[in-house]
Amino acid sequence: MASLPCNCPLKSLAGTEGRLGDALQEGDIVVVTASLFDPFYAALGTRKPLDTFRRTNGSTIIGTRYSAAGSLLSPTVNGAGASTIYDDCPDLADTPRSGKRRPAIILERSGDSHGHVEMSVCLMGTFDGVSATDIGDVFQGYITHIYTESMPDKKVGHIHSTPEWQGPSREQWVIPMAYMVTQHSTPPRWKVRRDGGGDTALAEEGYYIHKAALFRLRALERKTTASFDSAVAHNKSGQRSMFVDKLDSEYRRRHPTFRTGRRNQAKRAVPTHTKRFSISHPTPTAISAY
């Protein structure tokens, strides 16, 4: 049966044009580089497990040691976020970084500090396009939809962007937990995607959420954070340690670890064995990082 249409009041407030200009406002959706795990580790005040997965061909580093305190990164120039537009692709820059270039909603801009831009944001992601029921248990209860015309159930709780969000995945998510991000300069806007005549192009303006939608997101952020603090972060009955174990396990599953030696033509090449990876430690192409 076809999904019923969305008839929530905020849908009528979602306009068709994005915002222009370099002066960012609260509610703007910008490009950051971060992992969807980051808000949880930051809220817990713990570090992510050491991620040493490296792809040495071309000296591309997929994962590195990362501090949960925030991300100190240079934004991309065009705001597309990856080589393919609006795809949660790994950051393949020549500088070691952690996480992916992804959209994030500005809750509050704290200002510039020592030449850096500090912002409180809610991270967005697609979870590799899997259905809601297949998203890891650690994320369940702490995510909500960004409305898309392709989402299977338009009656579930969601936030409307302006214009309505378009992307490669049927569902787009946001984690309504405030996460502090520090960047070298003002991040670019996440550019609006325009479809027409079979072609997809980036518009000049960027996505944002209407002030009424921002009010709803902030209320949801307060509720989600309070729930997480009570049930997990400040829980004294063992729930915190259980959650951390699950979070670490899911993180490692998404960031397989193996070691590769440096290339040395003088040494005999070591043959590649597919048995190196087991079900519990899948190949890098089997599961991508969040």
Secondary structure, 3 states (H helix, E strand, C coil): CCCCCCCCHHHHHCCCCCECCCCCCCCEEEEEEECCCHHHHHHHCCCCCCCCCCECHHHECCCCCCCCCCCEECCCCCCCCCCCCCCCCECCCCCCCCCEEEEEEEEEEEEEECCEEEEEEEEEECHHHCCHHHCCCCCCCCCEEECCCCCCCCCCCEECCECCCCCCCCCEEECCCCEEEEECCCCCECEEEEEECCEEEEEEEECECCHHHHHHHHHHHHHHHHHHHHHHHCCCCCHHHHHHHHHHHHHHHHCCCCCCCCCCCCCCCCCCCHHHCCCCCCCCCCCCCC
